[in-house]
C-alpha cells in the first residue's frame, strides 16, 4: 500500500517522479532509433579509420601519415556525437504543452 494517503500528495509525487519523452517523436520509435543512431556513429568511425589507414599504406610520405593520425583522432571525436537525452518530468512536460497551446 502507498505511504502517501492524500490524493494531492499522490498527484504531486506523480508529477515529479513520472517521466515523458519530449523529443517530439513517437515514444516507441526510440526502441529502433537509439540503436540505429549508435550503429551509424560506429559505422562512420570504422569507415574513417579504414580510409585513414588505406591512405597511409598507399603513400609512404610523412605528411600523409601525420594527416591520417589527425584524421583518426577526428573520427574518435565523431564517435562521441550520439548522445541519449533523459526524459523530462511530467510536470515540466505539461507546462510545455500549455505554453505551446497558448
N, C-alpha and C positions, 0 to 999 in steps of 0.2 A: 504494500500500500504506500501511497505517496506521503512524504513528510509534509508537503505543502497542503494545507487544509483549505484555505480560502481560494475561491476561483480567481480573484485578482492576482494572488501570488503565483498561481499556476500559469496564468496568462503572461505575466511578466517574465517568469522563468522560461517559458516557451519562446518569447520574443528575443531573449538574449542567447539562448542555447541553440535553437534551431538555425540551420544554415540554408541558404538558397544560392543557386548558380546564377551569377549576374553577368555572365559572358555574353549573353544575347542569342545563344543557340539552344536547341532542344537539349534538355538535361541528359537525355540518353545518348546524344551524339558524342559526348566526352569519352564514352567507352571505346569508340573507334578512333576519334581524332587525337587523343593523347598518345596512344601507341604509334599511330601513323606519323605524328609530328616528331616523336623521338626517333623513329626509324629513318625519316627523311634527313634529320640532322646527322645521324650516324653514317648514312649513305654518302652524304655530302663530304663528311670528314674523310671517309675511306677513299673516295674519288680524288679528293685534293691531295692526299698523301701519295696515292698511286701516280698521279700526274707529276708531282714534285720529284718523286724518285725516278720516274721514267726520264724526265729531263736531265736529271743528274747523271744517269748511266749513259745517255746518248752523247752528251758532250762533256768532256773532262775539264772544262775551264773552272778555275777557282771562283770566278764571279758568279757563274751559274750555280755552283754548289752553295755559295752564300745565299743567293736568291732562293734556292729551294729550301734551305733551312728556315728562312724567314717565312716562306710560304707554309711550311709545316706548322710553324708557331701560329700563323694566322688561322689555319684550319682548326687548331685546338681551341682557339677562341671562338670560332664559329660553332663548334660543337656545343658550347655553353649557351647558345642563343635561346633554345627552347626552355621555357620555364612554366611550371604549373602554378596557377594562382588559386589561393584558397577561396572558398565560397564566403559570402558575406552574411552577417547576422540577419535574421528575419525582420527585425525592427528597421534596420537600415534599408533593406530591400523594399519594405512597404513605404518608407519615406521617399525613396527614389521613384516608385510608381506614382505616388501622389503628386510629386513635382512634375513628372512627365505628363500627367493628365491635365495639369493646370495650364 
